[in-house]
Amino acid sequence: MDAFKGVLAQTPIAFIASEGVEFGGVLFLLPSLLATGLLSYQNHYTSLSGYYDLDIIILSLALMYLCRIKNPEQLKHASPGEFGKLLGLDRIPEAKNLRKKISQIVTQQKARQWNVELARSWVEKDETYFYYIGGHVKVYSGYKANLGKKHISRLKLCLPGMTEFWVNNSVGLPYFVVTGEVNEKMQQMIVEKILPELLENVAIKISDEQLQADPDLPRFTLVFDRESYSPRFFGKLWREHR
């Protein structure tokens, strides 16, 4: 009743002893998710009223991803009670309720701020000075957008899609991603999107004194495939952004 009235301050959590809980193995990954900053959203998003607060919604989405449940509609095929045990609840949100909560989160428009904070914390923790950039085509299977066709090498087909450019560390863990709108090439995305994001928000800062003391010291190093190989391009980056 308190949840219905919107006066419930916090969802009551109670884990009970159980055997053979469906998807129970994903709880082994929960400490890793928390260590990467999963709940640091609290620095940016305001809380949600009702039985399912923001902690529960964020954890639900994370566990759904680990269970390969790709959207709220697929929750209909999962046992509400069994999945709820993973969260210390008697049940999980139904698909309609979860979509409503996601809409409330999205309207706050804080995703970019949270992403910047996470990326900066990961870079500082890893002491990263090398960034690996990879382009990947994401196939579009909808009908509302009119996207140009791109060659999908893994499928050997030309299909509608958009290119995502991922910025990763040396072992392939991502820091952030930028998405091309039409048919942008990697060089263009590096200059227009990736470099500004690294220089302004993400990369570890190199002082002007350090750069003046060592003329060969880079601010950081970008690693990418032959698609963007160009000595002229390299020279331009060094002159304008070093």
TIFIGU-908092 format. One record per residue (C-alpha): residue in one letter; x, y, z. Coordinates in pm, whole numbers, plus 50000, padded with zeros to 5 digits. Layout:
BEGIN
+--------+-------+-------+-------+
: residu :  east : north :    up :
+--------+-------+-------+-------+
:      a :     X :     Y :     Z :
...
+--------+-------+-------+-------+
% end
This chain:
BEGIN
+--------+-------+-------+-------+
: residu :  east : north :    up :
+--------+-------+-------+-------+
:      m : 50000 : 50000 : 50000 :
:      d : 50287 : 50239 : 50081 :
:      a : 50439 : 50166 : 49741 :
:      f : 50107 : 50235 : 49570 :
:      k : 50081 : 50572 : 49748 :
:      g : 50440 : 50662 : 49657 :
:      v : 50549 : 50709 : 50019 :
:      l : 50775 : 50403 : 50042 :
:      a : 51123 : 50541 : 50114 :
:      q : 51314 : 50223 : 50033 :
:      t : 51232 : 49882 : 49894 :
:      p : 51253 : 49617 : 50170 :
:      i : 51523 : 49366 : 50074 :
:      a : 51523 : 49014 : 50218 :
:      f : 51734 : 48728 : 50084 :
:      i : 51607 : 48385 : 50183 :
:      a : 51774 : 48045 : 50180 :
:      s : 51691 : 47873 : 49851 :
:      e : 51800 : 47577 : 49642 :
:      g : 51819 : 47558 : 49264 :
:      v : 51742 : 47925 : 49195 :
:      e : 51713 : 47992 : 48822 :
:      f : 51996 : 48215 : 48692 :
:      g : 52153 : 48204 : 49040 :
:      g : 52503 : 48183 : 48895 :
:      v : 52494 : 48548 : 48782 :
:      l : 52529 : 48656 : 49146 :
:      f : 52896 : 48553 : 49126 :
:      l : 52943 : 48841 : 48881 :
:      l : 52771 : 49102 : 49095 :
:      p : 53087 : 49203 : 49291 :
:      s : 53265 : 49268 : 48960 :
:      l : 52980 : 49488 : 48839 :
:      l : 52983 : 49688 : 49161 :
:      a : 53362 : 49726 : 49142 :
:      t : 53334 : 49881 : 48796 :
:      g : 53101 : 50151 : 48930 :
:      l : 52756 : 50013 : 48852 :
:      l : 52592 : 50205 : 49137 :
:      s : 52784 : 50529 : 49081 :
:      y : 52476 : 50647 : 48890 :
:      q : 52368 : 50788 : 49228 :
:      n : 52596 : 51086 : 49159 :
:      h : 52381 : 51183 : 48861 :
:      y : 52028 : 51041 : 48869 :
:      t : 51749 : 51129 : 49109 :
:      s : 51568 : 50847 : 49285 :
:      l : 51242 : 50690 : 49170 :
:      s : 50937 : 50654 : 49392 :
:      g : 50744 : 50333 : 49430 :
:      y : 50815 : 49973 : 49521 :
:      y : 51097 : 49939 : 49268 :
:      d : 51352 : 50210 : 49340 :
:      l : 51641 : 50306 : 49114 :
:      d : 51884 : 50059 : 49270 :
:      i : 51647 : 49774 : 49191 :
:      i : 51591 : 49890 : 48833 :
:      i : 51963 : 49930 : 48759 :
:      l : 52045 : 49592 : 48914 :
:      s : 51754 : 49432 : 48728 :
:      l : 51883 : 49561 : 48394 :
:      a : 52236 : 49443 : 48474 :
:      l : 52119 : 49095 : 48570 :
:      m : 51893 : 49080 : 48265 :
:      y : 52196 : 49148 : 48045 :
:      l : 52395 : 48874 : 48218 :
:      c : 52103 : 48634 : 48170 :
:      r : 52081 : 48731 : 47800 :
:      i : 51737 : 48882 : 47845 :
:      k : 51761 : 49155 : 47583 :
:      n : 51447 : 49360 : 47647 :
:      p : 51156 : 49391 : 47893 :
:      e : 50928 : 49182 : 47672 :
:      q : 51153 : 48880 : 47717 :
:      l : 51099 : 48902 : 48094 :
:      k : 50758 : 48747 : 48030 :
:      h : 50937 : 48417 : 47971 :
:      a : 51120 : 48432 : 48306 :
:      s : 50973 : 48333 : 48640 :
:      p : 50898 : 48658 : 48831 :
:      g : 50951 : 48491 : 49168 :
:      e : 51274 : 48314 : 49075 :
:      f : 51427 : 48626 : 48921 :
:      g : 51309 : 48831 : 49217 :
:      k : 51513 : 48612 : 49452 :
:      l : 51829 : 48739 : 49281 :
:      l : 51735 : 49090 : 49400 :
:      g : 51606 : 48997 : 49744 :
:      l : 51246 : 49063 : 49639 :
:      d : 50935 : 48851 : 49605 :
:      r : 50915 : 48931 : 49232 :
:      i : 51065 : 49141 : 48956 :
:      p : 50891 : 49432 : 48778 :
:      e : 50654 : 49331 : 48502 :
:      a : 50747 : 49439 : 48150 :
:      k : 50510 : 49738 : 48146 :
:      n : 50636 : 49867 : 48481 :
:      l : 51000 : 49822 : 48379 :
:      r : 50946 : 50017 : 48056 :
:      k : 50786 : 50297 : 48260 :
:      k : 51083 : 50308 : 48498 :
:      i : 51331 : 50308 : 48209 :
:      s : 51141 : 50599 : 48053 :
:      q : 51169 : 50793 : 48381 :
:      i : 51545 : 50729 : 48385 :
:      v : 51595 : 50826 : 48020 :
:      t : 51409 : 51155 : 48054 :
:      q : 51668 : 51273 : 48309 :
:      q : 51927 : 51274 : 48025 :
:      k : 52226 : 51200 : 48247 :
:      a : 52372 : 50903 : 48057 :
:      r : 52659 : 51101 : 47904 :
:      q : 52762 : 51250 : 48239 :
:      w : 52764 : 50906 : 48398 :
:      n : 52959 : 50757 : 48107 :
:      v : 53225 : 51030 : 48132 :
:      e : 53266 : 50971 : 48505 :
:      l : 53296 : 50594 : 48459 :
:      a : 53541 : 50623 : 48168 :
:      r : 53762 : 50868 : 48358 :
:      s : 53768 : 50647 : 48668 :
:      w : 53860 : 50339 : 48460 :
:      v : 54136 : 50526 : 48276 :
:      e : 54287 : 50658 : 48599 :
:      k : 54269 : 50316 : 48762 :
:      d : 54437 : 50147 : 48463 :
:      e : 54682 : 50438 : 48414 :
:      t : 54599 : 50419 : 48044 :
:      y : 54802 : 50608 : 47783 :
:      f : 54725 : 50376 : 47488 :
:      y : 54374 : 50372 : 47340 :
:      y : 54268 : 50108 : 47088 :
:      i : 53999 : 50215 : 46840 :
:      g : 53788 : 49965 : 46649 :
:      g : 53496 : 50018 : 46412 :
:      h : 53205 : 49773 : 46413 :
:      v : 52893 : 49776 : 46199 :
:      k : 52568 : 49735 : 46390 :
:      v : 52300 : 49589 : 46165 :
:      y : 51966 : 49773 : 46169 :
:      s : 51666 : 49543 : 46142 :
:      g : 51390 : 49801 : 46196 :
:      y : 51181 : 49985 : 45942 :
:      k : 51146 : 50344 : 46072 :
:      a : 51494 : 50471 : 45980 :
:      n : 51630 : 50485 : 45628 :
:      l : 51994 : 50386 : 45671 :
:      g : 52249 : 50324 : 45401 :
:      k : 52376 : 49975 : 45343 :
:      k : 52716 : 49870 : 45471 :
:      h : 52926 : 49563 : 45405 :
:      i : 52914 : 49325 : 45701 :
:      s : 53235 : 49126 : 45676 :
:      r : 53129 : 48857 : 45924 :
:      l : 52812 : 48792 : 45719 :
:      k : 52957 : 48873 : 45375 :
:      l : 52646 : 49077 : 45300 :
:      c : 52548 : 49442 : 45248 :
:      l : 52281 : 49537 : 45500 :
:      p : 52138 : 49858 : 45651 :
:      g : 52334 : 49959 : 45958 :
:      m : 52545 : 50213 : 46140 :
:      t : 52908 : 50206 : 46245 :
:      e : 53009 : 50218 : 46610 :
:      f : 53363 : 50318 : 46703 :
:      w : 53475 : 50168 : 47033 :
:      v : 53764 : 50310 : 47236 :
:      n : 53919 : 50031 : 47443 :
:      n : 54218 : 49951 : 47660 :
:      s : 54492 : 49704 : 47565 :
:      v : 54285 : 49398 : 47661 :
:      g : 53973 : 49509 : 47476 :
:      l : 53771 : 49647 : 47767 :
:      p : 53575 : 49953 : 47645 :
:      y : 53593 : 50305 : 47783 :
:      f : 53332 : 50463 : 47557 :
:      v : 53172 : 50436 : 47214 :
:      v : 53074 : 50691 : 46949 :
:      t : 52823 : 50619 : 46674 :
:      g : 52842 : 50738 : 46316 :
:      e : 52526 : 50894 : 46178 :
:      v : 52572 : 50822 : 45807 :
:      n : 52889 : 50684 : 45647 :
:      e : 53163 : 50849 : 45854 :
:      k : 53513 : 50706 : 45821 :
:      m : 53738 : 50638 : 46117 :
:      q : 53965 : 50937 : 46049 :
:      q : 53666 : 51170 : 46057 :
:      m : 53532 : 51019 : 46379 :
:      i : 53873 : 51040 : 46545 :
:      v : 53900 : 51412 : 46472 :
:      e : 53537 : 51509 : 46536 :
:      k : 53431 : 51281 : 46823 :
:      i : 53701 : 51064 : 46977 :
:      l : 53985 : 51314 : 47024 :
:      p : 53766 : 51586 : 47180 :
:      e : 53620 : 51332 : 47423 :
:      l : 53963 : 51204 : 47523 :
:      l : 54124 : 51546 : 47555 :
:      e : 53840 : 51715 : 47742 :
:      n : 53691 : 51444 : 47960 :
:      v : 53862 : 51107 : 47971 :
:      a : 54238 : 51092 : 47915 :
:      i : 54494 : 51143 : 48192 :
:      k : 54619 : 51499 : 48168 :
:      i : 54979 : 51569 : 48062 :
:      s : 55097 : 51910 : 48181 :
:      d : 55238 : 52172 : 47944 :
:      e : 55563 : 52163 : 48142 :
:      q : 55604 : 51792 : 48069 :
:      l : 55532 : 51845 : 47699 :
:      q : 55783 : 52130 : 47675 :
:      a : 56051 : 51933 : 47859 :
:      d : 56021 : 51637 : 47620 :
:      p : 55939 : 51729 : 47256 :
:      d : 55869 : 51363 : 47173 :
:      l : 55627 : 51301 : 47460 :
:      p : 55269 : 51239 : 47335 :
:      r : 54958 : 51321 : 47534 :
:      f : 54848 : 50965 : 47463 :
:      t : 54874 : 50709 : 47182 :
:      l : 54594 : 50592 : 46952 :
:      v : 54609 : 50243 : 46803 :
:      f : 54388 : 50147 : 46508 :
:      d : 54394 : 49934 : 46194 :
:      r : 54512 : 50022 : 45843 :
:      e : 54182 : 50191 : 45756 :
:      s : 54312 : 50519 : 45900 :
:      y : 54678 : 50484 : 45803 :
:      s : 54804 : 50812 : 45659 :
:      p : 55134 : 50989 : 45739 :
:      r : 54964 : 51319 : 45653 :
:      f : 54684 : 51240 : 45900 :
:      f : 54937 : 51147 : 46169 :
:      g : 55124 : 51473 : 46116 :
:      k : 54805 : 51675 : 46141 :
:      l : 54709 : 51510 : 46469 :
:      w : 55055 : 51577 : 46614 :
:      r : 55060 : 51943 : 46510 :
:      e : 54707 : 52030 : 46615 :
:      h : 54642 : 51815 : 46921 :
:      r : 54975 : 51733 : 47083 :
+--------+-------+-------+-------+
% end
